Amino acid sequence: MLLDGCIWWQVPIDLRRAGHDVEWVGDWPSDPGDPAIMAYAFRERRILVTLDKDFGDLAVRRRQPHAGLLRLVPPEVDRHASLILEALELHGDDLLAGAIVTVEEDRIRVRPPD
């Protein structure tokens, strides 16, 4: 999976400890912008995890291809890793099929791929 730079730096560490292959945009030399991040995630077949709803706009309105999009609606940052893991457990297959999954404090919404 690819974590956007807006994701707290501890999250990739926690996800790697849980056995996931994680790349974090925060480790890149510079942020190339949302379209380039999403294009990279698509090329690399990585689910993109973000707090930024602009990626949804890129996927839905601009129809930019993606390999699954997981958006967190920010609760406390120290819960992000556990929310991501829960979403992957419940909707990993949906994400791999290209769904957009939005994780909120009390619910998870899934938009199937077009």
C-alpha angles and dihedrals in degrees: 000000000000119000117207117236091253090068114101113264093239093061098074089049092052093046092049089051087054089056102260127140101236134177119188123206087213087072092056119100090244140355108259094196134263099286092052092046092051092045090052092049090050093049091048093043091237126150107240116227118196147148090217117102090198088084089063089055090051091050100042108029101028093033093223108173118247139175095232129314124224115188122189118207096213119258114158112327092232088067096053096093093050092047091050091049091049092049091049091050094049101034108016092119091050091051093048088052090056103266125152110232121192117197118202129174095266105020147027121222122200125201107192119223116271 
